[in-house]
Amino acid sequence: EAGVAQSPRYKIIEKRQSVAFWCNPISGHATLYWYQQILGQGPKLLIQFQNNGVVDDSQLPKDRFSAERLKGVDSTLKIQPAKLEDSAVYLCASSLDLEYEQYFGPGTRLTVT
Amino acid sequence: GNSVTQMEGPVTLSEEAFLTINCTYTATGYPSLFWYVQYPGEGLQLLLKATKADDKGSNKGFEATYRKETTSFHLEKGSVQVSDSAVYFCALRNTDKLIFGTGTRLQVFP
């Protein structure tokens, strides 16, 4: 069974530029999560989708971050414009449904200079 | 609110040494508790879990017991290997949300 796929694996941008990350969850998984992991900290949930609807985006900085999950499968997370403090690893995870085990992708490491 | 506190690392051990990584939590209700492991360059993997008080989770020689009276879920392994070198995250789940600790880096030397 293929795992959660993410791309790109690494990205370096200058502040005020925009960037987008892509996630392909495990086939059949209804729930998809985006986490931000700043160096030296644990992952923090940014947004959670159930199929193509948003369940929780209370921790998403909506002035600069946006995410979508069209058709309830792949998802993209966008930052526009980026700030230095957005440098982090962005992790995507999926689960069969709410409250099932979450499976994590390898992450995208973003560096904002 | 919900939170997880882990011992700071790095934890440095020689191969075959005994490992303990401390984890305590604060939560309303009755959370499930987890240990995740992150190997270099990889995503988080679930290592073990416990869903109620006094449950013991175990996997790959690691184990942790859900202690409600001390609100703890300490990770232990009797004999570590070089291949166990990784970052270990303690986490709790209340309703559907995973709350992670800050992680503890383990370095095992031959």
Backbone of each chain as ProteinMPNN parsed JSONL, in Angstrom:
{"seq_chain_A": "EAGVAQSPRYKIIEKRQSVAFWCNPISGHATLYWYQQILGQGPKLLIQFQNNGVVDDSQLPKDRFSAERLKGVDSTLKIQPAKLEDSAVYLCASSLDLEYEQYFGPGTRLTVT", "coords_chain_A": {"N_chain_A": [[0.86, -1.205, 0.0], [0.636, 2.153, -0.945], [2.118, 4.975, 0.656], [1.515, 8.18, 2.257], [2.011, 10.788, 0.042], [4.132, 13.555, -0.617], [4.983, 16.685, -2.067], [6.91, 19.608, -3.024], [9.95, 18.07, -1.674], [11.773, 19.755, -0.553], [12.062, 23.292, -0.242], [13.119, 26.519, -1.011], [12.588, 29.872, -0.482], [12.239, 33.442, -0.916], [11.343, 35.934, 1.512], [8.041, 37.226, 1.401], [7.469, 36.067, -1.009], [5.41, 33.593, -2.714], [4.282, 30.224, -2.084], [3.554, 26.775, -2.692], [2.355, 23.66, -1.511], [1.969, 20.171, -2.037], [-0.155, 17.354, -1.44], [-0.805, 13.924, -1.481], [-3.014, 11.74, -0.267], [-3.306, 8.498, 1.406], [-4.948, 6.048, -0.482], [-8.447, 6.049, -0.33], [-8.641, 7.159, 2.16], [-10.486, 9.254, 4.211], [-10.012, 11.438, 5.802], [-7.877, 14.216, 6.071], [-4.925, 15.873, 7.043], [-3.028, 18.825, 7.699], [0.033, 19.717, 9.079], [2.229, 21.917, 10.851], [5.625, 21.919, 11.549], [7.838, 23.372, 13.431], [11.331, 23.863, 13.838], [12.645, 22.032, 16.496], [10.267, 21.808, 17.815], [7.103, 20.161, 18.412], [4.812, 18.75, 15.961], [2.187, 20.909, 14.83], [-1.221, 21.199, 14.409], [-2.591, 22.534, 11.486], [-4.782, 22.529, 9.68], [-7.693, 20.564, 9.081], [-9.29, 18.245, 7.041], [-12.344, 16.668, 6.171], [-13.202, 14.457, 3.876], [-13.988, 16.613, 1.3], [-14.498, 18.78, 2.844], [-13.876, 21.318, 5.333], [-12.933, 20.595, 8.602], [-11.613, 21.586, 10.822], [-9.991, 24.561, 11.122], [-8.869, 26.258, 12.882], [-6.308, 26.937, 13.756], [-5.02, 27.905, 11.583], [-3.266, 30.449, 9.965], [-5.085, 32.627, 8.526], [-4.767, 34.929, 7.07], [-2.614, 34.602, 5.442], [-2.223, 31.947, 4.82], [-3.657, 29.29, 2.972], [-5.754, 26.52, 2.127], [-6.836, 23.701, 0.264], [-8.958, 21.004, -0.708], [-9.896, 19.711, -3.178], [-12.339, 17.646, -4.664], [-12.018, 15.827, -2.674], [-9.66, 14.313, -2.443], [-6.551, 14.731, -3.31], [-4.597, 17.388, -1.833], [-3.761, 20.855, -1.477], [-1.585, 23.175, 0.054], [-1.119, 26.552, 0.601], [1.023, 29.384, 0.895], [1.004, 32.807, 1.127], [1.702, 36.129, 1.396], [4.972, 34.758, 2.109], [6.581, 34.611, 5.327], [9.512, 35.062, 7.395], [9.199, 33.539, 9.703], [7.722, 31.406, 8.864], [9.321, 29.359, 8.128], [9.782, 25.974, 8.288], [8.899, 22.483, 8.702], [6.425, 21.078, 6.747], [3.913, 18.941, 7.289], [1.903, 16.387, 5.977], [-0.873, 14.377, 6.711], [-2.949, 11.435, 6.724], [-6.028, 9.735, 7.438], [-8.175, 6.882, 7.816], [-10.722, 7.563, 8.634], [-12.39, 9.917, 10.832], [-10.792, 9.911, 13.998], [-9.356, 7.604, 13.541], [-6.172, 5.914, 13.101], [-3.494, 8.086, 12.245], [-1.552, 8.533, 9.341], [1.576, 9.588, 8.306], [3.113, 11.723, 5.871], [6.383, 12.301, 4.301], [6.991, 14.969, 4.559], [7.497, 18.492, 3.764], [10.215, 20.534, 3.616], [10.468, 23.833, 4.318], [12.28, 26.739, 3.696], [12.536, 30.06, 4.444], [14.011, 32.942, 3.323]], "CA_chain_A": [[0.0, 0.0, 0.0], [1.43, 3.375, -1.008], [1.93, 5.868, 1.785], [1.167, 9.568, 1.962], [3.032, 11.409, -0.788], [4.188, 15.005, -0.552], [5.997, 17.34, -2.885], [8.276, 19.11, -3.114], [10.53, 17.695, -0.389], [12.486, 20.926, -0.053], [11.767, 24.525, -0.962], [13.73, 27.732, -0.462], [12.017, 31.062, -1.111], [12.496, 34.691, -0.202], [10.14, 36.446, 2.185], [7.039, 37.9, 0.572], [7.1, 35.23, -2.148], [4.375, 32.611, -2.435], [4.718, 28.829, -2.239], [2.467, 25.806, -2.57], [2.738, 22.283, -1.216], [0.971, 19.211, -2.515], [-0.253, 16.12, -0.67], [-1.669, 12.857, -1.977], [-3.188, 10.83, 0.879], [-3.491, 7.073, 1.133], [-6.206, 5.837, -1.188], [-9.584, 5.671, 0.503], [-8.658, 7.885, 3.433], [-11.421, 10.364, 4.145], [-9.558, 12.574, 6.604], [-6.55, 14.704, 5.701], [-4.425, 16.867, 7.987], [-1.78, 19.543, 7.469], [0.695, 20.136, 10.31], [3.454, 22.704, 10.76], [6.586, 21.501, 12.559], [8.971, 24.282, 13.535], [12.513, 23.194, 14.381], [12.692, 21.93, 17.953], [8.911, 21.722, 18.364], [6.268, 19.101, 17.876], [3.882, 19.187, 14.92], [0.996, 21.643, 15.242], [-2.249, 21.079, 13.386], [-3.025, 23.758, 10.809], [-6.111, 22.367, 9.103], [-8.154, 19.192, 8.963], [-10.387, 18.044, 6.102], [-13.09, 15.414, 6.103], [-13.524, 14.481, 2.433], [-13.554, 17.907, 0.773], [-14.939, 19.833, 3.74], [-12.973, 21.68, 6.425], [-13.428, 20.247, 9.94], [-10.989, 22.467, 11.806], [-8.904, 25.411, 10.619], [-8.739, 27.293, 13.907], [-4.906, 27.309, 13.924], [-4.484, 28.326, 10.274], [-3.201, 31.922, 9.807], [-5.856, 32.744, 7.281], [-4.377, 36.095, 6.295], [-1.548, 34.264, 4.496], [-2.272, 30.521, 4.509], [-4.915, 28.748, 2.472], [-5.66, 25.102, 1.77], [-8.036, 23.166, -0.356], [-8.957, 19.571, -0.991], [-10.911, 19.53, -4.198], [-12.711, 16.253, -4.968], [-11.826, 14.974, -1.509], [-8.491, 13.423, -2.535], [-5.34, 15.517, -3.126], [-4.75, 18.673, -1.163], [-2.661, 21.808, -1.583], [-1.449, 24.198, 1.087], [-0.424, 27.692, 0.005], [1.41, 30.501, 1.748], [1.181, 34.004, 0.303], [3.148, 36.056, 1.184], [5.691, 34.04, 3.163], [7.376, 35.348, 6.303], [10.651, 34.287, 7.893], [8.764, 32.591, 10.734], [7.06, 30.255, 8.24], [10.315, 28.298, 7.92], [9.328, 24.821, 9.062], [8.528, 21.309, 7.908], [4.978, 20.974, 6.618], [3.584, 17.521, 7.24], [0.559, 15.98, 5.617], [-1.24, 13.071, 7.25], [-4.31, 11.029, 6.391], [-6.576, 8.619, 8.209], [-9.334, 6.27, 7.167], [-11.854, 8.399, 9.022], [-12.126, 10.618, 12.086], [-10.381, 9.138, 15.159], [-8.526, 6.469, 13.161], [-4.74, 6.198, 13.111], [-3.012, 8.998, 11.216], [-0.327, 8.145, 8.647], [2.234, 10.836, 7.934], [4.028, 11.802, 4.754], [7.759, 12.662, 4.684], [7.087, 16.393, 4.847], [8.182, 19.461, 2.898], [10.995, 21.468, 4.422], [10.45, 25.175, 3.739], [13.182, 27.747, 4.247], [12.231, 31.411, 3.962], [15.206, 33.78, 3.572]], "C_chain_A": [[0.884, 1.238, 0.0], [1.095, 4.254, 0.188], [1.474, 7.24, 1.338], [2.321, 10.198, 1.188], [2.959, 12.924, -0.671], [5.243, 15.511, -1.522], [5.817, 18.848, -2.824], [8.787, 18.668, -1.747], [11.242, 18.877, 0.265], [12.118, 22.14, -0.909], [12.435, 25.687, -0.243], [13.146, 28.91, -1.216], [12.429, 32.294, -0.305], [11.189, 35.154, 0.446], [9.329, 37.278, 1.191], [6.714, 37.135, -0.712], [5.98, 34.278, -1.734], [4.925, 31.209, -2.705], [3.499, 27.925, -2.056], [3.032, 24.415, -2.358], [1.596, 21.37, -1.623], [1.013, 17.943, -1.68], [-1.223, 15.163, -1.349], [-1.826, 11.828, -0.868], [-3.263, 9.371, 0.444], [-4.88, 6.879, 0.518], [-7.307, 5.391, -0.237], [-9.67, 6.386, 1.827], [-9.499, 9.147, 3.311], [-10.879, 11.629, 4.82], [-8.121, 12.931, 6.244], [-6.179, 15.859, 6.61], [-3.169, 17.54, 7.422], [-1.25, 20.011, 8.827], [1.899, 21.017, 9.951], [4.377, 22.265, 11.895], [7.791, 22.439, 12.496], [10.111, 23.561, 14.236], [12.499, 23.217, 15.903], [11.331, 21.845, 18.615], [8.188, 20.508, 17.781], [5.356, 19.634, 16.789], [2.652, 19.876, 15.503], [-0.001, 21.593, 14.088], [-2.607, 22.438, 12.813], [-4.473, 23.631, 10.335], [-6.413, 20.889, 8.948], [-9.35, 19.156, 8.018], [-11.059, 16.69, 6.352], [-13.716, 15.395, 4.717], [-13.115, 15.855, 1.895], [-14.021, 19.074, 1.621], [-13.954, 20.07, 4.868], [-13.634, 21.358, 7.769], [-12.902, 21.238, 10.968], [-9.881, 23.249, 11.127], [-8.614, 26.519, 11.607], [-7.297, 27.763, 14.095], [-4.261, 27.764, 12.615], [-4.446, 29.851, 10.199], [-3.831, 32.325, 8.47], [-5.506, 33.991, 6.464], [-3.319, 35.735, 5.25], [-1.571, 32.804, 4.051], [-3.661, 30.176, 3.952], [-4.692, 27.29, 2.098], [-6.968, 24.67, 1.136], [-7.858, 21.678, -0.606], [-10.112, 19.302, -1.956], [-11.119, 18.04, -4.456], [-12.396, 15.291, -3.829], [-10.657, 14.019, -1.584], [-7.241, 14.241, -2.243], [-5.646, 16.824, -2.429], [-3.542, 19.55, -1.46], [-2.745, 22.8, -0.44], [-0.624, 25.329, 0.489], [-0.112, 28.733, 1.067], [1.681, 31.687, 0.835], [0.768, 35.237, 1.085], [3.836, 35.353, 2.364], [6.463, 35.014, 4.065], [8.506, 34.443, 6.792], [10.203, 33.199, 8.867], [7.978, 31.406, 10.175], [8.044, 29.128, 7.928], [10.007, 27.143, 8.858], [9.226, 23.624, 8.125], [7.01, 21.226, 7.92], [4.636, 19.505, 6.349], [2.129, 17.337, 6.833], [0.312, 14.598, 6.211], [-2.645, 12.729, 6.777], [-4.736, 9.877, 7.285], [-7.843, 8.127, 7.528], [-10.591, 7.108, 7.43], [-11.471, 9.107, 10.307], [-11.801, 9.606, 13.179], [-9.7, 7.812, 14.809], [-7.066, 6.89, 13.161], [-4.365, 7.106, 11.944], [-1.685, 8.489, 10.66], [0.282, 9.414, 8.05], [3.079, 10.673, 6.673], [5.403, 12.247, 5.229], [7.953, 14.145, 4.971], [7.77, 17.198, 3.751], [8.905, 20.436, 3.808], [11.067, 22.804, 3.707], [11.443, 26.066, 4.475], [12.844, 29.078, 3.602], [13.405, 32.312, 4.33], [14.878, 35.262, 3.413]], "O_chain_A": [[1.776, 1.368, 0.838], [-0.038, 4.282, 0.669], [1.094, 7.437, 0.184], [3.471, 10.147, 1.626], [1.875, 13.506, -0.63], [6.257, 14.857, -1.764], [4.707, 19.331, -2.6], [8.101, 18.88, -0.747], [11.301, 18.977, 1.491], [11.895, 22.035, -2.115], [12.332, 25.822, 0.976], [13.198, 28.953, -2.446], [12.902, 32.193, 0.827], [10.094, 34.817, -0.004], [9.861, 37.927, 0.29], [5.786, 37.506, -1.431], [5.646, 34.172, -0.554], [5.893, 31.031, -3.445], [2.547, 28.271, -1.357], [4.048, 24.04, -2.944], [0.423, 21.74, -1.563], [2.084, 17.504, -1.26], [-2.324, 15.549, -1.74], [-0.874, 11.113, -0.553], [-3.281, 9.064, -0.748], [-5.857, 7.483, 0.96], [-7.122, 4.471, 0.559], [-10.657, 6.245, 2.548], [-9.271, 9.991, 2.444], [-11.243, 12.746, 4.453], [-7.262, 12.057, 6.127], [-7.007, 16.718, 6.912], [-2.355, 16.901, 6.755], [-1.974, 20.615, 9.618], [2.498, 20.872, 8.886], [3.973, 22.24, 13.057], [8.648, 22.314, 11.621], [9.88, 22.742, 15.126], [12.36, 24.273, 16.521], [11.24, 21.813, 19.842], [8.619, 19.92, 16.789], [5.142, 20.843, 16.699], [2.141, 19.47, 16.547], [0.333, 21.902, 12.945], [-2.892, 23.38, 13.553], [-5.288, 24.524, 10.565], [-5.521, 20.072, 8.716], [-10.297, 19.928, 8.165], [-10.405, 15.708, 6.701], [-14.614, 16.177, 4.404], [-11.948, 16.22, 2.038], [-13.956, 20.225, 1.189], [-13.275, 19.145, 5.313], [-14.753, 21.793, 8.039], [-13.627, 21.677, 11.861], [-8.931, 22.66, 10.611], [-8.165, 27.599, 11.222], [-7.08, 28.886, 14.552], [-3.051, 27.983, 12.573], [-5.485, 30.493, 10.351], [-3.168, 32.351, 7.433], [-5.9, 34.104, 5.303], [-3.136, 36.47, 4.28], [-0.998, 32.463, 3.015], [-4.682, 30.698, 4.4], [-3.572, 26.881, 1.79], [-8.041, 25.196, 1.43], [-6.738, 21.175, -0.701], [-11.147, 18.745, -1.589], [-10.159, 17.269, -4.46], [-12.496, 14.075, -3.996], [-10.64, 13.013, -0.874], [-6.889, 14.437, -1.08], [-6.779, 17.306, -2.426], [-2.436, 19.051, -1.668], [-3.829, 23.208, -0.023], [0.448, 25.092, -0.068], [-0.878, 28.936, 2.009], [2.474, 31.599, -0.103], [-0.41, 35.385, 1.411], [3.324, 35.363, 3.484], [6.922, 36.072, 3.634], [8.463, 33.224, 6.626], [10.739, 32.091, 8.87], [7.608, 30.501, 10.923], [7.629, 28.049, 7.505], [9.976, 27.314, 10.077], [9.437, 23.739, 6.918], [6.384, 21.294, 8.978], [5.019, 18.925, 5.332], [1.243, 18.053, 7.299], [1.203, 13.749, 6.208], [-3.437, 13.618, 6.466], [-3.904, 9.143, 7.818], [-8.491, 8.851, 6.773], [-11.41, 7.319, 6.535], [-10.365, 8.927, 10.817], [-12.452, 8.566, 13.28], [-9.488, 6.981, 15.692], [-6.757, 8.081, 13.216], [-4.838, 6.934, 10.82], [-0.807, 8.066, 11.412], [-0.394, 10.2, 7.386], [3.68, 9.624, 6.441], [5.588, 12.539, 6.41], [8.961, 14.538, 5.557], [8.514, 16.663, 2.929], [8.295, 21.082, 4.66], [11.649, 22.911, 2.628], [11.448, 26.139, 5.704], [12.861, 29.215, 2.379], [13.757, 32.434, 5.503], [15.755, 36.109, 3.583]]}, "seq_chain_B": "GNSVTQMEGPVTLSEEAFLTINCTYTATGYPSLFWYVQYPGEGLQLLLKATKADDKGSNKGFEATYRKETTSFHLEKGSVQVSDSAVYFCALRNTDKLIFGTGTRLQVFP", "coords_chain_B": {"N_chain_B": [[-6.507, 23.245, 29.324], [-5.331, 20.983, 26.716], [-2.166, 19.405, 26.834], [1.249, 18.312, 26.295], [4.183, 17.249, 27.848], [7.553, 16.654, 27.414], [10.707, 15.127, 28.268], [13.715, 16.939, 27.784], [16.026, 16.613, 25.1], [19.353, 16.169, 23.723], [19.151, 12.611, 24.242], [21.707, 10.556, 25.012], [23.095, 7.448, 24.48], [24.839, 4.354, 25.0], [25.03, 1.456, 22.924], [22.817, -1.217, 23.774], [22.138, -0.184, 26.221], [19.768, 0.827, 28.799], [16.716, 2.481, 28.151], [14.847, 5.358, 28.99], [12.362, 7.644, 28.305], [10.813, 10.409, 29.416], [7.383, 11.364, 29.73], [4.727, 13.487, 30.333], [1.312, 14.499, 30.762], [-1.41, 16.823, 30.279], [-4.825, 16.932, 30.381], [-8.299, 17.206, 29.548], [-10.957, 15.051, 30.359], [-10.666, 11.738, 28.963], [-8.004, 10.977, 27.43], [-6.477, 9.328, 24.553], [-3.196, 7.94, 24.323], [0.0, 8.294, 22.764], [3.077, 7.22, 21.241], [5.206, 8.475, 18.847], [7.662, 7.991, 16.272], [10.36, 9.496, 14.581], [12.429, 8.982, 12.072], [15.572, 9.99, 10.596], [14.997, 12.128, 7.875], [12.534, 11.079, 7.309], [8.917, 10.663, 7.594], [6.654, 10.964, 10.44], [6.116, 8.042, 12.383], [3.798, 5.841, 13.818], [4.574, 4.455, 16.895], [3.705, 3.171, 19.274], [0.689, 2.756, 21.25], [-1.817, 3.645, 23.72], [-5.023, 3.313, 25.024], [-6.543, 3.561, 27.321], [-6.529, 3.967, 30.905], [-3.923, 2.26, 32.621], [-3.395, 0.604, 30.518], [-0.922, -1.013, 28.526], [1.174, -0.141, 25.979], [3.056, -1.613, 23.325], [5.847, -2.251, 21.169], [8.299, -3.328, 18.9], [10.147, -3.797, 20.957], [9.94, -1.576, 22.513], [8.082, -0.035, 25.157], [5.259, 1.395, 26.899], [3.342, 2.598, 29.619], [0.103, 3.609, 30.388], [-0.472, 5.825, 32.781], [-2.75, 6.983, 34.815], [-2.909, 8.101, 37.347], [-0.535, 9.455, 37.728], [-0.482, 10.965, 35.512], [1.127, 10.175, 33.268], [3.204, 8.783, 30.636], [5.559, 7.187, 30.062], [8.269, 6.289, 27.946], [9.985, 3.252, 27.385], [12.82, 1.091, 26.887], [14.52, -1.924, 26.984], [17.049, -2.53, 25.907], [18.828, -0.681, 23.861], [19.43, -0.079, 20.349], [21.741, 0.935, 17.755], [20.234, 1.57, 15.547], [17.935, 2.596, 16.63], [18.223, 5.258, 16.894], [16.771, 8.351, 16.655], [14.075, 10.792, 16.546], [11.758, 11.064, 19.122], [8.338, 11.379, 19.737], [5.913, 12.196, 22.065], [2.388, 12.001, 22.345], [-1.022, 13.085, 22.674], [-4.462, 12.26, 22.173], [-7.438, 13.868, 22.055], [-10.811, 13.848, 21.575], [-10.723, 14.296, 18.218], [-8.249, 15.373, 17.84], [-4.733, 15.484, 17.567], [-2.254, 16.152, 19.886], [0.992, 17.145, 20.229], [4.097, 16.544, 21.979], [7.3, 18.231, 22.382], [9.264, 16.641, 21.383], [11.978, 14.288, 21.638], [15.311, 13.806, 21.095], [17.06, 10.884, 20.406], [20.208, 9.466, 20.617], [22.162, 6.81, 19.782], [25.122, 5.155, 20.381], [27.648, 2.943, 19.07]], "CA_chain_B": [[-6.361, 22.756, 27.96], [-4.549, 19.767, 26.53], [-0.753, 19.631, 26.543], [2.161, 17.196, 26.525], [5.526, 17.688, 28.227], [8.563, 15.601, 27.295], [12.048, 15.478, 28.699], [14.508, 17.506, 26.712], [17.165, 15.828, 24.662], [19.354, 14.783, 23.273], [19.499, 11.514, 25.116], [22.828, 9.85, 24.382], [23.3, 6.16, 25.133], [25.607, 3.319, 24.318], [24.22, 0.305, 22.502], [22.397, -2.167, 24.808], [21.752, 0.507, 27.454], [18.336, 0.955, 29.086], [16.195, 3.788, 27.753], [13.6, 5.933, 29.478], [12.039, 9.014, 27.894], [9.655, 10.799, 30.225], [6.295, 12.11, 29.11], [3.552, 13.731, 31.162], [0.289, 15.171, 29.981], [-2.545, 17.5, 30.897], [-5.953, 16.775, 29.47], [-9.647, 17.048, 30.073], [-11.518, 13.785, 29.907], [-9.845, 10.521, 28.949], [-7.367, 10.935, 26.108], [-5.596, 8.234, 24.138], [-1.801, 8.387, 24.358], [0.77, 7.733, 21.662], [4.47, 7.564, 20.959], [5.589, 8.465, 17.438], [9.1, 8.058, 16.04], [10.723, 10.148, 13.315], [13.793, 8.686, 11.649], [16.098, 11.068, 9.75], [14.505, 12.226, 6.507], [11.255, 10.379, 7.132], [7.774, 11.191, 8.326], [6.369, 10.342, 11.735], [5.502, 6.717, 12.37], [3.254, 5.442, 15.11], [5.381, 3.422, 17.524], [2.801, 2.423, 20.14], [-0.394, 3.577, 21.774], [-2.637, 3.11, 24.797], [-6.273, 4.061, 24.933], [-7.168, 3.781, 28.619], [-5.643, 3.857, 32.064], [-3.254, 0.995, 32.923], [-3.025, -0.089, 29.28], [0.487, -0.958, 28.142], [1.445, -0.261, 24.557], [4.399, -2.151, 23.082], [6.189, -2.486, 19.771], [9.743, -3.318, 18.593], [10.912, -3.784, 22.195], [9.569, -0.39, 23.28], [6.797, -0.122, 25.83], [4.853, 2.535, 27.714], [2.121, 2.307, 30.361], [-0.781, 4.756, 30.62], [-0.635, 5.999, 34.231], [-3.676, 8.098, 35.034], [-2.672, 8.736, 38.646], [0.609, 10.36, 37.594], [-0.629, 11.557, 34.159], [2.393, 9.931, 32.578], [3.248, 7.746, 29.596], [6.998, 7.137, 29.822], [8.712, 5.295, 26.965], [11.115, 2.473, 27.876], [13.311, -0.046, 26.112], [15.533, -2.566, 27.815], [18.369, -2.606, 25.283], [18.7, 0.087, 22.619], [20.338, -0.358, 19.241], [22.102, 2.128, 16.979], [19.126, 1.839, 14.628], [16.863, 3.295, 17.355], [18.512, 6.687, 16.885], [15.644, 9.024, 16.007], [13.373, 11.711, 17.445], [10.563, 10.426, 19.652], [7.311, 12.337, 20.128], [4.762, 11.759, 22.844], [1.218, 12.741, 21.888], [-2.327, 12.659, 23.165], [-5.587, 12.572, 21.296], [-8.705, 14.134, 22.695], [-11.703, 13.869, 20.408], [-10.013, 13.887, 17.008], [-7.053, 16.193, 17.652], [-3.471, 15.019, 18.122], [-1.427, 17.191, 20.493], [2.323, 16.568, 20.347], [5.168, 17.151, 22.751], [8.328, 18.879, 21.574], [10.167, 15.64, 20.826], [13.246, 13.98, 22.329], [16.242, 13.129, 20.178], [17.841, 9.781, 20.971], [21.406, 9.099, 19.863], [22.753, 5.577, 20.309], [26.451, 4.934, 19.814], [28.107, 1.545, 19.21]], "C_chain_B": [[-5.543, 21.496, 27.921], [-3.098, 20.102, 26.208], [0.06, 18.394, 26.896], [3.539, 17.762, 26.825], [6.486, 16.505, 28.171], [9.889, 16.074, 27.846], [12.843, 15.985, 27.505], [15.638, 16.571, 26.346], [18.361, 16.707, 24.381], [19.675, 13.8, 24.395], [20.57, 10.697, 24.393], [23.13, 8.587, 25.163], [24.236, 5.285, 24.331], [24.672, 2.176, 23.96], [24.023, -0.645, 23.677], [22.066, -1.488, 26.136], [20.232, 0.542, 27.581], [17.884, 2.381, 28.779], [14.919, 4.129, 28.512], [13.486, 7.337, 28.917], [10.743, 9.376, 28.6], [8.651, 11.62, 29.438], [5.172, 12.265, 30.131], [2.562, 14.553, 30.357], [-0.709, 15.882, 30.884], [-3.692, 17.406, 29.915], [-7.262, 16.775, 30.229], [-10.174, 15.713, 29.547], [-10.504, 12.661, 29.918], [-9.192, 10.369, 27.582], [-6.747, 9.573, 25.817], [-4.178, 8.79, 24.068], [-0.981, 7.613, 23.337], [2.254, 8.08, 21.809], [4.685, 7.402, 19.451], [7.101, 8.555, 17.358], [9.343, 8.675, 14.661], [12.186, 9.863, 13.031], [14.274, 9.787, 10.703], [15.543, 11.012, 8.33], [13.167, 11.564, 6.253], [10.137, 11.07, 7.903], [7.59, 10.486, 9.657], [5.71, 8.981, 11.535], [4.97, 6.422, 13.761], [4.09, 4.293, 15.661], [4.51, 2.534, 18.419], [1.738, 3.357, 20.674], [-1.079, 2.867, 22.936], [-3.891, 3.958, 24.883], [-6.972, 4.261, 26.267], [-6.168, 3.506, 29.724], [-5.204, 2.413, 32.301], [-2.975, 0.14, 31.697], [-1.529, 0.032, 29.07], [0.569, -1.119, 26.64], [2.851, -0.793, 24.363], [4.595, -2.41, 21.603], [7.699, -2.409, 19.64], [10.602, -3.246, 19.854], [10.661, -2.563, 23.052], [8.246, -0.66, 24.0], [6.544, 1.132, 26.659], [3.524, 2.188, 28.358], [1.38, 3.593, 30.663], [-1.063, 4.835, 32.118], [-1.492, 7.223, 34.49], [-3.346, 8.834, 36.323], [-1.508, 9.715, 38.617], [0.577, 11.115, 36.273], [0.657, 11.413, 33.367], [2.265, 8.797, 31.578], [4.711, 7.615, 29.169], [7.357, 5.998, 28.874], [9.954, 4.58, 27.5], [11.51, 1.412, 26.865], [14.492, -0.619, 26.867], [16.936, -2.53, 27.236], [18.292, -1.906, 23.926], [19.766, -0.33, 21.608], [20.661, 0.948, 18.51], [20.952, 2.544, 16.073], [17.923, 2.509, 15.308], [17.089, 4.797, 17.389], [17.472, 7.411, 16.035], [15.128, 10.087, 16.977], [12.051, 11.062, 17.838], [9.598, 11.487, 20.178], [6.223, 11.633, 20.925], [3.567, 12.6, 22.4], [-0.029, 12.226, 22.58], [-3.382, 13.017, 22.128], [-6.842, 12.693, 22.138], [-9.695, 14.468, 21.593], [-10.872, 13.455, 19.208], [-8.667, 14.577, 16.851], [-5.84, 15.552, 18.318], [-2.697, 16.225, 18.642], [-0.073, 16.562, 20.784], [3.177, 17.286, 21.385], [6.235, 17.685, 21.811], [9.33, 17.894, 20.981], [11.444, 15.491, 21.633], [14.136, 13.224, 21.357], [17.029, 12.08, 20.94], [19.009, 9.49, 20.042], [22.03, 7.892, 20.54], [24.065, 5.331, 19.596], [26.89, 3.499, 20.036], [29.053, 1.38, 20.392]], "O_chain_B": [[-5.107, 20.992, 28.956], [-2.831, 20.989, 25.397], [-0.368, 17.547, 27.679], [4.008, 18.661, 26.126], [6.253, 15.478, 28.808], [10.165, 17.273, 27.889], [12.67, 15.526, 26.376], [16.144, 15.827, 27.186], [18.377, 17.876, 24.767], [20.374, 14.123, 25.356], [20.344, 10.208, 23.286], [23.389, 8.639, 26.366], [24.398, 5.466, 23.124], [23.651, 1.961, 24.614], [24.935, -0.857, 24.477], [21.739, -2.181, 27.099], [19.505, 0.318, 26.613], [18.57, 3.351, 29.099], [14.026, 3.295, 28.656], [14.415, 8.135, 29.041], [9.711, 8.733, 28.407], [9.009, 12.45, 28.603], [4.723, 11.283, 30.721], [2.93, 15.22, 29.39], [-0.833, 15.587, 32.073], [-3.546, 17.762, 28.746], [-7.325, 16.395, 31.398], [-9.866, 15.308, 28.426], [-9.604, 12.621, 30.757], [-9.739, 9.723, 26.689], [-6.524, 8.771, 26.723], [-3.983, 9.973, 23.787], [-1.231, 6.436, 23.079], [2.624, 9.086, 22.415], [4.394, 6.359, 18.866], [7.751, 9.113, 18.242], [8.616, 8.401, 13.706], [13.074, 10.43, 13.666], [13.452, 10.451, 10.071], [15.612, 9.977, 7.667], [12.712, 11.493, 5.111], [10.376, 11.937, 8.743], [8.292, 9.522, 9.962], [4.872, 8.793, 10.653], [5.621, 6.721, 14.762], [4.294, 3.283, 14.987], [4.567, 1.307, 18.336], [1.852, 4.578, 20.575], [-0.942, 1.657, 23.115], [-3.823, 5.186, 24.821], [-7.909, 5.055, 26.349], [-5.116, 2.903, 29.513], [-5.997, 1.478, 32.198], [-2.383, -0.933, 31.814], [-0.932, 1.058, 29.396], [0.093, -2.11, 26.086], [3.749, -0.47, 25.141], [3.657, -2.741, 20.877], [8.322, -1.515, 20.212], [11.694, -2.678, 19.812], [11.114, -2.504, 24.195], [7.403, -1.415, 23.514], [7.471, 1.832, 27.065], [2.671, 1.559, 27.731], [1.972, 4.559, 31.144], [-1.803, 4.014, 32.661], [-1.022, 8.357, 34.397], [-3.485, 10.055, 36.392], [-1.482, 10.683, 39.377], [1.522, 11.835, 35.953], [1.207, 12.391, 32.861], [1.356, 7.97, 31.654], [5.048, 7.907, 28.022], [6.826, 4.893, 28.978], [10.871, 5.225, 28.009], [10.688, 0.904, 26.103], [15.361, 0.118, 27.333], [17.914, -2.501, 27.984], [17.762, -2.459, 22.962], [20.829, -0.847, 21.953], [19.94, 1.938, 18.637], [20.724, 3.735, 15.857], [16.994, 2.942, 14.627], [16.23, 5.538, 17.867], [17.312, 7.122, 14.849], [15.661, 10.263, 18.072], [11.314, 10.57, 16.983], [9.976, 12.368, 20.95], [5.688, 10.607, 20.506], [3.721, 13.786, 22.108], [-0.085, 11.076, 23.015], [-3.218, 13.939, 21.328], [-7.25, 11.761, 22.831], [-9.405, 15.318, 20.751], [-10.356, 12.337, 19.191], [-8.0, 14.391, 15.833], [-5.9, 15.131, 19.473], [-2.507, 17.205, 17.922], [0.01, 15.564, 21.5], [3.003, 18.478, 21.636], [6.096, 17.602, 20.591], [10.16, 18.28, 20.158], [11.929, 16.449, 22.235], [13.779, 12.156, 20.861], [17.598, 12.361, 21.995], [18.83, 9.293, 18.84], [22.384, 7.94, 21.718], [24.123, 5.3, 18.367], [26.557, 2.894, 21.055], [29.529, 0.275, 20.652]]}, "name": "protein", "num_of_chains": 2, "seq": "EAGVAQSPRYKIIEKRQSVAFWCNPISGHATLYWYQQILGQGPKLLIQFQNNGVVDDSQLPKDRFSAERLKGVDSTLKIQPAKLEDSAVYLCASSLDLEYEQYFGPGTRLTVTGNSVTQMEGPVTLSEEAFLTINCTYTATGYPSLFWYVQYPGEGLQLLLKATKADDKGSNKGFEATYRKETTSFHLEKGSVQVSDSAVYFCALRNTDKLIFGTGTRLQVFP"}
